[in-house]
Amino acid sequence: MAVVGVPDDHWGEQVAAFIRPAPGTPVTQDELVSYCRARLAAHKTPRHWVFTDAFPLTPSGKVQKFVLREQFTSGTTPAAHQPARQATGPQPTAAGTQ
C-alpha cells in the first residue's frame, strides 16, 4: 500500500491510496473504507482507491510516490480510481431544513 496526496479543486489536496493486494487475498474498496473509518478520522481516510499489480520502484526498492501521483493526475493509473466515500452528516432537505 502506498498513500499519496493528489490535487483537489475544493480542498487543495485529497488522500489517494494505491493498493497491491497479496496474491489470493481478495479485498474490496468497501472493506478498506470500513477498516479505515473505524480507525481514522474522516479527513484522513483515503478519498480515492487504486488497485494495482505493481508499484514503480527505485533501484533500492522504495515506492516512487511522485510517479503514482503523476499517473493519478494524468489518468494513466494501472487501474481506474473511484471516489471512496459520500458526504457525511445531515443533509438539507428541499425546504432547507434538516
C-alpha positions as CSV (number, residue, x, y, z in Angstrom):
1,M,0.0,0.0,0.0
2,A,1.2,3.5,-0.8
3,V,-0.7,6.7,0.1
4,V,-0.2,10.0,-1.7
5,G,-1.7,13.4,-1.8
6,V,-3.5,14.2,-5.1
7,P,-4.8,17.6,-6.2
8,D,-8.4,18.5,-5.4
9,D,-10.2,21.6,-6.6
10,H,-12.1,22.2,-3.4
11,W,-9.7,21.1,-0.6
12,G,-6.4,21.6,-2.4
13,E,-5.4,18.0,-1.8
14,Q,-7.1,14.7,-1.1
15,V,-5.7,11.3,0.0
16,A,-5.3,8.6,-2.6
17,A,-4.4,5.0,-1.6
18,F,-2.7,2.7,-4.1
19,I,-3.3,-0.9,-3.1
20,R,-1.5,-4.1,-4.2
21,P,-3.4,-7.0,-2.6
22,A,-1.5,-10.1,-1.7
23,P,-1.9,-12.9,-4.1
24,G,-5.0,-15.0,-3.3
25,T,-6.3,-12.4,-0.9
26,P,-9.3,-10.6,-2.4
27,V,-10.1,-7.3,-0.8
28,T,-12.8,-4.7,-1.8
29,Q,-12.8,-1.0,-1.6
30,D,-15.8,-1.1,0.8
31,E,-13.9,-3.3,3.2
32,L,-10.9,-0.9,3.1
33,V,-13.0,2.1,3.7
34,S,-14.8,0.5,6.6
35,Y,-11.5,-0.6,8.1
36,C,-10.0,2.9,7.8
37,R,-13.1,4.7,9.0
38,A,-13.1,2.6,12.2
39,R,-9.5,3.7,12.9
40,L,-9.0,7.1,11.3
41,A,-10.7,10.5,11.2
42,A,-12.8,11.1,8.1
43,H,-10.4,13.6,6.6
44,K,-7.5,11.0,6.9
45,T,-9.4,8.2,5.2
46,P,-8.4,7.9,1.5
47,R,-10.9,9.5,-0.9
48,H,-9.6,7.6,-3.9
49,W,-8.5,4.0,-4.1
50,V,-6.5,2.5,-6.9
51,F,-5.8,-1.3,-7.1
52,T,-2.6,-2.2,-8.9
53,D,-0.5,-5.2,-9.6
54,A,2.9,-3.4,-9.1
55,F,4.4,-0.2,-7.8
56,P,7.0,1.9,-9.6
57,L,10.2,1.3,-7.6
58,T,13.6,3.0,-7.2
59,P,16.7,0.8,-7.7
60,S,16.8,0.4,-3.9
61,G,13.2,-0.9,-3.8
62,K,11.4,2.2,-2.5
63,V,8.0,3.1,-3.9
64,Q,8.2,6.2,-6.2
65,K,5.2,8.1,-4.9
66,F,5.8,11.0,-7.2
67,V,5.2,8.6,-10.1
68,L,2.0,7.4,-8.6
69,R,0.8,11.0,-8.1
70,E,1.7,11.8,-11.8
71,Q,-0.1,8.7,-13.0
72,F,-3.2,9.5,-11.0
73,T,-3.4,13.1,-12.2
74,S,-2.8,12.2,-15.8
75,G,-5.3,9.4,-15.7
76,T,-2.8,6.7,-16.6
77,T,-3.0,4.7,-13.3
78,P,-2.8,0.9,-13.7
79,A,-6.5,0.7,-12.6
80,A,-9.4,3.1,-12.6
81,H,-9.7,5.3,-9.5
82,Q,-13.0,5.9,-7.8
83,P,-14.2,8.2,-5.0
84,A,-14.5,6.2,-1.8
85,R,-17.0,8.0,0.3
86,Q,-20.1,10.1,0.2
87,A,-20.8,13.3,2.1
88,T,-21.4,12.7,5.8
89,G,-23.6,14.4,8.2
90,P,-27.1,15.8,8.0
91,Q,-28.2,16.7,4.5
92,P,-30.5,19.7,3.9
93,T,-34.0,18.9,2.5
94,A,-35.6,20.8,-0.4
95,A,-37.1,23.3,2.0
96,G,-33.7,24.0,3.6
97,T,-34.4,22.3,6.9
98,Q,-32.9,19.2,8.4
